[in-house]
Amino acid sequence: MAEHADHPAYPVGLRLSGRRVVVVGGGQVAQRRLPALIAAGADITLVSPSATPSVEAMADAGEIHWERRRYEDGDLTDTWYALIASDDAAANEAASAEAERTRTWCVRSDNADAATAWTPATGRSEGVTVAVLSTDAQGRDPRHSAAVRDAIVEGLRDGTLAAPHHRTRPTPGVSLVGGGPGDPDLITVRGRRLLAEADVVIADRLGPRDLLDELPPHVQVIDAAKIPYGRFMAQEAINQALIEHAKAGKAVVRLKGGDPFVFGRGMEEAQALAAEGIPCTVVPGISSSISVPGAAGIPVTHRGVAHEFTVVSGHVAPDDERSLVDWAALAQLRGTLVLLMAVDKIGAIAKALIAHGKSPGTPVALIQEGTTAAQRRVDATLATVGERAAAEEVRPPAVIVIGDVVAVGAATLPNPAE
């Protein structure tokens, strides 16, 4: 290959579906490369006397055919592509020589300069494969190529790298996107990408507001908290806004805090859209019920302390006839209680739990504006939490955790709010 060393590689995409591919060697290199070859639909034969457990599992699952022996001359007959990655130098040389004779494109993990093909650093994002090769044939830097790949793929996935579609556009409809607990970095990759492709965004007050500043100027942002018709009609007005913009052919994102289906009325919106025949995509989000306690150093479960956790809406007081919560049953549970939307009712909730048998000394933590720069934590007991919440002027949004797990991380993890 010396005579070719001064020239850069020619990039090309190999279509290997149904075509014979031979991999020599069943070690770590094969373990990394095989999944992509399997995904490409290649007819793969592995030639190796041994293999890693993961590679063996691929053979057991029928994804590859495994010849449990050393390489032999003729193994590359009728082969389109070969990956030479064994720890036997002589076998690698022989297989590479056969590939040269039979004009089979061949990658070598032990000696890239002796190969006829190089494996680029690849990544994928929603219909696009990014492949990066160094153009400097004499000074190839695989780590640099991987870093460039990662930067491009991450930008495409999170929407920070603008790459609008020209031949096709996102299908008009509505995406119900869970924005997570507040920190803009905690929205899902898919949610952030859909935001970048939206024509209209209808956003909740509790959604990750910082992400709205990243949207292009043409995107219409509607504050769901300010949709007209008053509080009683608010949800119906939101539903109608979703329907109207979707019917106008817009790609609409309904940006919600936490997860759309965890006390988020996401199903009500999905049902309203379905009734109008409007396509709806649900993108789950990280629920504040587990992420906010975690950000404050509280595990909702812990071995030997809590084997269960229960998430409860506290927007209705225990003595309210509209309440659907069995507070008597909750008081008997030994696990963790996580309360959402319960700041103004926590005093009444605590009294109800104590009245039904919960220990007054049970630890309680209130985490206000969790995962954001304004996060703060207030600790109390079930007996004192009502007074503490009032004295410390705890305001929504706040997540309240009740149970022995509150004290578990106190000596291990610092309170980020301090």
Secondary structure in CASP SS format (residue, H / E / C, confidence):
PFRMAT SS
TARGET T0000
AUTHOR 0000-0000-0000
METHOD secondary structure of the structure
MODEL  1
M C 1.00
A H 1.00
E H 1.00
H H 1.00
A C 1.00
D C 1.00
H C 1.00
P C 1.00
A C 1.00
Y C 1.00
P C 1.00
V C 1.00
G C 1.00
L C 1.00
R C 1.00
L C 1.00
S C 1.00
G C 1.00
R C 1.00
R E 1.00
V E 1.00
V E 1.00
V E 1.00
V E 1.00
G C 1.00
G C 1.00
G C 1.00
Q H 1.00
V H 1.00
A H 1.00
Q H 1.00
R H 1.00
R H 1.00
L H 1.00
P H 1.00
A H 1.00
L H 1.00
I H 1.00
A H 1.00
A C 1.00
G C 1.00
A C 1.00
D E 1.00
I E 1.00
T E 1.00
L E 1.00
V E 1.00
S C 1.00
P C 1.00
S C 1.00
A C 1.00
T C 1.00
P H 1.00
S H 1.00
V H 1.00
E H 1.00
A H 1.00
M H 1.00
A H 1.00
D H 1.00
A C 1.00
G C 1.00
E C 1.00
I C 1.00
H E 1.00
W E 1.00
E E 1.00
R C 1.00
R C 1.00
R C 1.00
Y C 1.00
E C 1.00
D C 1.00
G C 1.00
D C 1.00
L C 1.00
T C 1.00
D C 1.00
T C 1.00
W C 1.00
Y E 1.00
A E 1.00
L E 1.00
I E 1.00
A C 1.00
S C 1.00
D C 1.00
D C 1.00
A H 1.00
A H 1.00
A H 1.00
N H 1.00
E H 1.00
A H 1.00
A H 1.00
S H 1.00
A H 1.00
E H 1.00
A H 1.00
E H 1.00
R H 1.00
T H 1.00
R C 1.00
T C 1.00
W E 1.00
C E 1.00
V E 1.00
R E 1.00
S C 1.00
D C 1.00
N C 1.00
A H 1.00
D H 1.00
A H 1.00
A C 1.00
T C 1.00
A C 1.00
W C 1.00
T C 1.00
P C 1.00
A E 1.00
T E 1.00
G E 1.00
R E 1.00
S E 1.00
E C 1.00
G C 1.00
V E 1.00
T E 1.00
V E 1.00
A E 1.00
V E 1.00
L C 1.00
S C 1.00
T C 1.00
D C 1.00
A C 1.00
Q C 1.00
G C 1.00
R C 1.00
D C 1.00
P H 1.00
R H 1.00
H H 1.00
S H 1.00
A H 1.00
A H 1.00
V H 1.00
R H 1.00
D H 1.00
A H 1.00
I H 1.00
V H 1.00
E H 1.00
G H 1.00
L H 1.00
R H 1.00
D H 1.00
G C 1.00
T C 1.00
L C 1.00
A C 1.00
A C 1.00
P C 1.00
H C 1.00
H C 1.00
R C 1.00
T C 1.00
R C 1.00
P C 1.00
T C 1.00
P C 1.00
G E 1.00
V E 1.00
S E 1.00
L E 1.00
V E 1.00
G E 1.00
G C 1.00
G E 1.00
P C 1.00
G C 1.00
D C 1.00
P H 1.00
D H 1.00
L H 1.00
I C 1.00
T C 1.00
V H 1.00
R H 1.00
G H 1.00
R H 1.00
R H 1.00
L H 1.00
L H 1.00
A H 1.00
E C 1.00
A C 1.00
D C 1.00
V E 1.00
V E 1.00
I E 1.00
A E 1.00
D C 1.00
R C 1.00
L C 1.00
G C 1.00
P C 1.00
R H 1.00
D H 1.00
L H 1.00
L H 1.00
D H 1.00
E H 1.00
L C 1.00
P C 1.00
P C 1.00
H C 1.00
V C 1.00
Q E 1.00
V E 1.00
I E 1.00
D E 1.00
A H 1.00
A H 1.00
K H 1.00
I C 1.00
P C 1.00
Y C 1.00
G C 1.00
R C 1.00
F C 1.00
M C 1.00
A H 1.00
Q H 1.00
E H 1.00
A H 1.00
I H 1.00
N H 1.00
Q H 1.00
A H 1.00
L H 1.00
I H 1.00
E H 1.00
H H 1.00
A H 1.00
K H 1.00
A C 1.00
G C 1.00
K C 1.00
A E 1.00
V E 1.00
V E 1.00
R E 1.00
L E 1.00
K E 1.00
G C 1.00
G E 1.00
D C 1.00
P C 1.00
F C 1.00
V C 1.00
F C 1.00
G C 1.00
R C 1.00
G H 1.00
M H 1.00
E H 1.00
E H 1.00
A H 1.00
Q H 1.00
A H 1.00
L H 1.00
A H 1.00
A H 1.00
E C 1.00
G C 1.00
I C 1.00
P C 1.00
C E 1.00
T E 1.00
V E 1.00
V E 1.00
P C 1.00
G C 1.00
I C 1.00
S C 1.00
S H 1.00
S H 1.00
I H 1.00
S H 1.00
V H 1.00
P H 1.00
G H 1.00
A H 1.00
A C 1.00
G C 1.00
I C 1.00
P C 1.00
V C 1.00
T C 1.00
H E 1.00
R C 1.00
G C 1.00
V C 1.00
A E 1.00
H C 1.00
E C 1.00
F E 1.00
T E 1.00
V E 1.00
V E 1.00
S E 1.00
G C 1.00
H C 1.00
V C 1.00
A C 1.00
P C 1.00
D C 1.00
D C 1.00
E C 1.00
R C 1.00
S C 1.00
L C 1.00
V C 1.00
D C 1.00
W H 1.00
A H 1.00
A H 1.00
L H 1.00
A H 1.00
Q H 1.00
L C 1.00
R C 1.00
G C 1.00
T E 1.00
L E 1.00
V E 1.00
L E 1.00
L E 1.00
M C 1.00
A C 1.00
V H 1.00
D H 1.00
K H 1.00
I H 1.00
G H 1.00
A H 1.00
I H 1.00
A H 1.00
K H 1.00
A H 1.00
L H 1.00
I H 1.00
A H 1.00
H C 1.00
G C 1.00
K C 1.00
S C 1.00
P C 1.00
G C 1.00
T C 1.00
P E 1.00
V E 1.00
A E 1.00
L E 1.00
I E 1.00
Q E 1.00
E C 1.00
G C 1.00
T C 1.00
T C 1.00
A C 1.00
A C 1.00
Q C 1.00
R E 1.00
R E 1.00
V E 1.00
D E 1.00
A E 1.00
T E 1.00
L C 1.00
A C 1.00
T C 1.00
V H 1.00
G H 1.00
E H 1.00
R H 1.00
A H 1.00
A H 1.00
A H 1.00
E C 1.00
E C 1.00
V C 1.00
R C 1.00
P C 1.00
P C 1.00
A E 1.00
V E 1.00
I E 1.00
V E 1.00
I E 1.00
G C 1.00
D H 1.00
V H 1.00
V H 1.00
A H 1.00
V C 1.00
G C 1.00
A C 1.00
A C 1.00
T C 1.00
L C 1.00
P C 1.00
N C 1.00
P C 1.00
A C 1.00
E C 1.00
END
